[in-house]
Amino acid sequence: MTATLTATPTAPTATGRRAVAGPGIVAALVAAAATWAVAAAARAAGVELTVEGEPIPLLGFANLTVVGGLLGVALAAVLARRAARPRRTFVRVTGTLTAVSLVPPFLVPAAAPTVAVLVLTHLVAAAVIVPALATRLR
């Protein structure tokens, strides 16, 4: 009796710094554009995006989204090298961080519509960046 084994080649999974950097930066830029668009649409709809009477600059949404995205890239790169299950760990950590990021908008003296826009922009940024990075991890 003879048994024949055939190996099906699988694509190597890159999970290091290079695997997450490019897609992560692209995701951060896409998320920045999306949060800017949400804030611009809210402002166009009449929502006064102000905190303590000071207007929130529209570019501030994009800038801080890029910073958050780059922190996500750094986190993904570290977890890719050090975590036993990088994707699972990344999703859990970023899910927790996203939930925590939803608290500060409620702590600042801002009108309810402004708070709603701030929360929405956090969720939009996470919805773009987290999956883009998580899919690059094993």
One Martini backbone bead per residue (centre of mass of N, CA, C, O) as a GRO file, in nm:
protein
  138
    1MET     BB    1   0.098   0.036   0.021
    2THR     BB    2   0.032   0.375  -0.091
    3ALA     BB    3   0.119   0.704   0.001
    4THR     BB    4   0.005   1.034  -0.087
    5LEU     BB    5   0.154   1.351  -0.060
    6THR     BB    6   0.027   1.683  -0.072
    7ALA     BB    7   0.134   2.007  -0.104
    8THR     BB    8   0.002   2.314  -0.011
    9PRO     BB    9   0.066   2.613  -0.087
   10THR     BB   10   0.137   2.895   0.111
   11ALA     BB   11   0.123   3.201   0.193
   12PRO     BB   12   0.311   3.406   0.334
   13THR     BB   13   0.309   3.560   0.654
   14ALA     BB   14   0.329   3.887   0.715
   15THR     BB   15   0.396   4.048   1.056
   16GLY     BB   16   0.563   4.286   1.049
   17ARG     BB   17   0.648   4.602   1.000
   18ARG     BB   18   0.601   4.596   0.686
   19ALA     BB   19   0.306   4.475   0.688
   20VAL     BB   20   0.182   4.742   0.850
   21ALA     BB   21   0.283   5.016   0.753
   22GLY     BB   22   0.155   5.073   0.480
   23PRO     BB   23  -0.146   5.007   0.544
   24GLY     BB   24  -0.155   5.191   0.797
   25ILE     BB   25  -0.104   5.461   0.658
   26VAL     BB   26  -0.338   5.447   0.466
   27ALA     BB   27  -0.557   5.417   0.683
   28ALA     BB   28  -0.495   5.684   0.826
   29LEU     BB   29  -0.561   5.865   0.580
   30VAL     BB   30  -0.849   5.768   0.536
   31ALA     BB   31  -0.949   5.834   0.823
   32ALA     BB   32  -0.885   6.135   0.809
   33ALA     BB   33  -1.080   6.196   0.579
   34ALA     BB   34  -1.334   6.088   0.723
   35THR     BB   35  -1.329   6.273   0.975
   36TRP     BB   36  -1.331   6.533   0.821
   37ALA     BB   37  -1.602   6.482   0.674
   38VAL     BB   38  -1.776   6.459   0.924
   39ALA     BB   39  -1.711   6.739   1.039
   40ALA     BB   40  -1.793   6.903   0.788
   41ALA     BB   41  -2.086   6.803   0.778
   42ALA     BB   42  -2.166   6.903   1.056
   43ARG     BB   43  -2.103   7.198   1.010
   44ALA     BB   44  -2.294   7.226   0.759
   45ALA     BB   45  -2.547   7.136   0.954
   46GLY     BB   46  -2.482   7.328   1.231
   47VAL     BB   47  -2.255   7.225   1.399
   48GLU     BB   48  -2.089   7.328   1.683
   49LEU     BB   49  -1.741   7.289   1.701
   50THR     BB   50  -1.710   7.318   2.046
   51VAL     BB   51  -1.481   7.406   2.321
   52GLU     BB   52  -1.519   7.641   2.538
   53GLY     BB   53  -1.584   7.829   2.268
   54GLU     BB   54  -1.386   7.671   2.091
   55PRO     BB   55  -1.292   7.587   1.794
   56ILE     BB   56  -1.266   7.307   1.595
   57PRO     BB   57  -1.052   7.211   1.380
   58LEU     BB   58  -1.070   7.020   1.105
   59LEU     BB   59  -0.764   6.933   1.097
   60GLY     BB   60  -0.766   6.805   1.381
   61PHE     BB   61  -0.900   6.544   1.302
   62ALA     BB   62  -0.685   6.445   1.104
   63ASN     BB   63  -0.430   6.464   1.277
   64LEU     BB   64  -0.523   6.275   1.514
   65THR     BB   65  -0.574   6.031   1.332
   66VAL     BB   66  -0.286   5.989   1.240
   67VAL     BB   67  -0.166   5.946   1.516
   68GLY     BB   68  -0.341   5.701   1.589
   69GLY     BB   69  -0.253   5.528   1.345
   70LEU     BB   70   0.052   5.519   1.419
   71LEU     BB   71   0.007   5.380   1.689
   72GLY     BB   72  -0.121   5.129   1.562
   73VAL     BB   73   0.126   5.044   1.401
   74ALA     BB   74   0.313   5.008   1.640
   75LEU     BB   75   0.145   4.798   1.787
   76ALA     BB   76   0.137   4.587   1.559
   77ALA     BB   77   0.445   4.547   1.537
   78VAL     BB   78   0.491   4.449   1.824
   79LEU     BB   79   0.285   4.213   1.821
   80ALA     BB   80   0.409   4.058   1.580
   81ARG     BB   81   0.674   3.990   1.754
   82ARG     BB   82   0.547   3.914   2.068
   83ALA     BB   83   0.287   3.773   2.010
   84ALA     BB   84   0.115   3.480   1.985
   85ARG     BB   85  -0.165   3.654   1.905
   86PRO     BB   86  -0.178   3.933   1.736
   87ARG     BB   87  -0.468   3.978   1.637
   88ARG     BB   88  -0.622   3.929   1.896
   89THR     BB   89  -0.471   4.136   2.065
   90PHE     BB   90  -0.523   4.384   1.889
   91VAL     BB   91  -0.833   4.382   1.900
   92ARG     BB   92  -0.857   4.402   2.206
   93VAL     BB   93  -0.695   4.659   2.253
   94THR     BB   94  -0.844   4.847   2.047
   95GLY     BB   95  -1.123   4.811   2.167
   96THR     BB   96  -1.052   4.932   2.440
   97LEU     BB   97  -0.938   5.205   2.336
   98THR     BB   98  -1.195   5.293   2.198
   99ALA     BB   99  -1.374   5.296   2.446
  100VAL     BB  100  -1.200   5.502   2.602
  101SER     BB  101  -1.220   5.732   2.375
  102LEU     BB  102  -1.537   5.788   2.446
  103VAL     BB  103  -1.517   5.954   2.714
  104PRO     BB  104  -1.401   6.253   2.683
  105PRO     BB  105  -1.643   6.391   2.531
  106PHE     BB  106  -1.814   6.384   2.812
  107LEU     BB  107  -1.600   6.580   2.981
  108VAL     BB  108  -1.652   6.812   2.804
  109PRO     BB  109  -1.758   7.140   2.736
  110ALA     BB  110  -2.023   7.034   2.537
  111ALA     BB  111  -2.237   6.986   2.313
  112ALA     BB  112  -2.414   6.719   2.210
  113PRO     BB  113  -2.341   6.734   1.904
  114THR     BB  114  -2.036   6.741   1.950
  115VAL     BB  115  -2.012   6.476   2.099
  116ALA     BB  116  -2.126   6.302   1.871
  117VAL     BB  117  -1.901   6.368   1.669
  118LEU     BB  118  -1.662   6.270   1.834
  119VAL     BB  119  -1.756   5.980   1.857
  120LEU     BB  120  -1.786   5.921   1.556
  121THR     BB  121  -1.487   5.972   1.479
  122HIS     BB  122  -1.373   5.743   1.648
  123LEU     BB  123  -1.531   5.515   1.505
  124VAL     BB  124  -1.433   5.565   1.219
  125ALA     BB  125  -1.134   5.530   1.264
  126ALA     BB  126  -1.151   5.239   1.377
  127ALA     BB  127  -1.304   5.113   1.127
  128VAL     BB  128  -1.048   5.154   0.944
  129ILE     BB  129  -0.780   5.072   1.102
  130VAL     BB  130  -0.815   4.799   1.245
  131PRO     BB  131  -0.872   4.607   1.004
  132ALA     BB  132  -0.621   4.680   0.835
  133LEU     BB  133  -0.424   4.564   1.053
  134ALA     BB  134  -0.542   4.286   1.138
  135THR     BB  135  -0.513   4.146   0.851
  136ARG     BB  136  -0.181   4.155   0.883
  137LEU     BB  137  -0.222   3.948   1.099
  138ARG     BB  138  -0.202   3.619   1.257
   0.00000   0.00000   0.00000
